[in-house]
């Protein structure tokens, strides 16, 4: 079986790790010597990429690499385990780069290597393939593909003066998504999201093929606006999802009217989309074939969309694997 997953950071990475665990325990482990066994292709979001202290940082790709490579800081869900921040302390002392985006000493190695290769003209897809081999993804039957090789960055448009006088035009300002997400904790209401570079972006090598030739396409509980939404905004990706013969099944990132983690509620509110499992399903309505929701949301109206309800809390690798198994089972029902 060839499974393609569209993924953001923490939620997507934990889901894919559970998916690989499920396949391995079901006798579908990948054998690099023979090429037998099930494979997983992950199309990773690059919309939240950012340049920090001259280094190109790809937070979602890095979280996928570290999680699937057994090197992630489990409590945080991102960054390296056993990390130190001596270099960041020096950068702060020199006032280089924002202090709110901390780069760990081990993590810096990834960003230095990526920036070095990019400066040599190596496309992001090839850079990511090198990093995937370093972390053992390739050997485990996991291909990690950036959604696009073109640099894109999500910016959040905010009111310039939310405390202005009534009736005054407060104006607007834009900040990088990472600043809004990390430093501001998404507390400032977003007026809209703008993706710089999207107009010239094309799907990365292998992206469309991975969707078209998959046996199953899965959407993990990643942010539907700034992760899955960015990937599907790249010209050609949404058409591929509509045209693939594989069933497309999603896992809701909303449980009981709240995001599993992060600030997906603030993102949905900016679009005027209800913070519900049904509201998120509506964003995917033109290509979604099946929808896995939490038991708390089984009573919502999903129209004619095939739906199954179960516990969606990914407490560990085993429970994440059970969710992935349920998504695959739903795909078989709607195939």
N, C-alpha and C positions, 0 to 999 in steps of 0.2 A: 504494500500500500504506500502511496505517495501522498503525504498530507502537507498542505500549504497553510501557513498561519500568518495573519497580519497582526503585528504586535507593537505595542509601545514598550514601556520600561518594566516596572516592578511586577505589575499584575500579569503582563504578557510573558515575562521571563519565568515567573513561577508556574504559569499554566503550561508553557512549553516543557519545562523541566518535569512536570507531572505527566505530560503527554508522553515524553520519551520513557519515563519510568513505567508507565502503563504498557507501552509497546514492548519494552524489554521483558517485562514479567509475563507477557502473553506469548512469548516465544518469537517475537518479531524484532529481536535485537539485530542491529546492523553489523554485518561482517565486512570490514574494509578490504579483506583479502579477496573475497569473492563478489562483493557488491550485493549480497543477498540481504534480505530483511527489509523492514519498512524504513522509509526515509522521511525526514521532516525538513521542509524549506520554510524559513522564517523571513518574511519581508518586514524589515525593521523601520520604524519611524525615524526620520532625520529632521523633522520640522523644528525640534527644540535644540538643534545644534547651536553652538556658540563658540566664539573665539575669546579665550581667557589668557591674558599675559602672552599673547602671540601664539598660543597653542590652540589647535582645533579640537574641541571637545564634542563628542557625540554621546550625550547621556543615555539615551535609550539603547543604542547599540552596545555601549559599554556595560550597561546593566544586564543585557542579554548575554554578553560574553562572559562576564564574571559569574553570573548565576549558573549558566549551563556549564561553565568551566570549574565549578565548585570552589570559587574564590571570593564570593560575594560576602559582604557584611550582612549576616542573616537578620539581625535585629532591625537594621535600617532598611534592608531590601535593596540597597544600592551601595556603590563604593566597594573597596577591597577590605577583606578581613585583615586583622592584625595591622592596621594602618597607623602611620605616624604623620605628623604635619609640620615637620621642621622646615621644609622648603616653603610652605605656605606662611609660616611665621616670618620668614625672611622677606617674602614678597609683601606681606602686610607692613613690615617695618620700612620697606622701600616705597610703599604706596603704589605698588604695581598690581593692577587687576583689582576687581571687587572682592572685598573681604567676605562678602556673604556667599560666595561660591568657592568653597574650600577644596583645594586639590591635594589629595594625600600623596605622600612620597612614592608609594608603590604605583598609585594611579597615574602619577606623572609620567612614568615610563611609557604607558600606553599613548598618552597624548603627544609626547615628544616623538615617538616612533611614527605615529599617524601624521603629524605635522611635517616631519622630515620627508616621508614618502610622498605626501601631497605636493610638497614644494619641488620634488623631483619630477612631478607630472604624472605620478601613479594615480589612477582614478580611485575614488573612495571604495568602489566595489572590490577592487583588487587589494586595497589596503585592508579592508574588512576580512577578506578571505585569508590573508596572512595572519591576522590576529585570531581568526577562528581556528586555524591550524595550531597556533601557539597554545590555545586553551582547550584543544582536544575535541572541538565541536565536529570537525570534519570526520575524524575517526569514529565518532559516535553516530554518524549518519545524519548530522544536522548541518544544513547549509544556511548561512546567514547572509541575506542580501539587503543592502541599503535600498530604500524605496526609490531613490534617485541618486545619480552621481553628481548632479548639480547642487551647489550650495544653496540651501533654502533655510530661512529662519522665520519663526513665528513671532510676531509682535502683537502686543495687546494695546488697543486704543482705549484711553481713559479720559475722563473729564479733567481738564487742566486745572480747574479750580472748583472742586466739589463743594467748597464752603462759601461760594460767592453769594451775592445778594439775589433774592428772588427776582425772577424776570430777566436777569442778566444772562448773556450767553457765556457759559463758563469756558468755552473753547475746548480744544482737545490736545492730548499729548500721547505719544506712543512710547512704550518701554518694551524691552526684550521679554519674551515669555518667561525666561528663567528668573528675571528680576521680579516679575509679578508673582510667579509661583513660589519662589524661595524667600526672597527678602520681604515681599509684601504679603505673603501667605494668601494671595488671591482675595484680600480684604477689600481692595478698591474695586468697585463694580466695573466689569469690562463692558465697553460699548460694543466692541466687535474685535475680531481677530483678523490680522492681515499677514499673509505669508510672503515675505520678500523673496524674489527669485522664482516664484511658482510659475509665472507665465512662460519662462524659458525652460522649465524642468521637463524632463522626459523620464519614463520609467527606467530604472537601472537595469543593467544586463541580467537577463534571466527572469525578471519580475513577471512580465506578462506570460511567459512560457510556463512559469511555476503555477500561475492561476489557471491557465487554459488546460494544462495537462495533469492537473491534480486529480486524485481520486476523491478527496474531500478537501474543502476549504473551511478553515475555522477562524472565528474572530474571538479571541480571548477577552476577559474582562478588562480591557485597556480603555483609556479615556476616549470616549466616542467623538470628541470634538478635536482635540489637539494631538491625538495619536492616530486612531483609525481614520478620523476625519481628514487628517493631513494626507495620509497615504492614499485614500480614495479620491483626493482632490487633484492628484497628479494626473495630467491628461493621459487617457488610455486605460487607467487602472479600473475605474468604475465600469467602463465598457467591457473589460475582460471579465469582471465579476458577473455582469449580467449575461455574458455569452458563454461562460464555462459550463461544461456538461456536469461538472462536479456539484454536489449539493453544498450550499454555503450555509453553515450553521454558526450562530453566535452565542456567546455566553454573556449574560447581562452583567454590567459593572455596578448596577444599582440594586441594593437590597433594602427593602422596606422604606423606600423613599430617600435613601442616602447612599453616597458612593461607598464602595468597599474601602477605599483609601483615597487620599488626595483631595483635589478640589474640583472633581467633575461636576458637582452641582453648580459651582460658580460659572463653569464653562457652558453648561446647558442653559442656565438662566440668561446668559448673554445672547443666546440664539432664540430665546423665547420658547424653549423646549421644556416640557414638564420633567421634573426630576423623578422619573418613574421608569420601570423596566419597559413599559409600553411606549413611553416617550422616546427612549433610545432606539427601540426597534423601528420606530417611525423614520429615524435617520437612515436606516438601511433598507427601507421597504422595497426599493427597486431591484435589489439583488438578493435579499435574505430569503432562505428557504426553510429555516427552522430556528427556533429561539429557545434557549435554555435559561430559565429564570429560577430565582430562589423560591422556596416554598411560601415565603411571606408575600410573594407577588403573584401567586398562581391565579388569584381571582380577578386580575386586571383584564381589560378587554383587548385582545390581540387580533381581533377580526378573524380572518381565515388563515392566519399564519400558524403553521404547526408549532406547538409549544409543549414543553415538558417542564415540570417544576420539581426541584430538589434542593437540598442544602448546598449553597454555593460558597461557603466559607472555605478558603484554602488554608487550612491550619498547618499542614505539613505536606511533604512530597506525596505521601499516600493519598490524602484527601484531594489534592490537586489532580492526581492520576485518576481518581474516581470521577471527578468532574469531566476530565477529558474523555474518559470512557463513555460517559453519558452523552457527551456531545457527538461522539462518533456513532453511538447507537441511534441517536436521533437522525443523523445524516443517512444512515441505512434505511430508516423508516421513510424518509421523504425522497429517497433517490429515485 
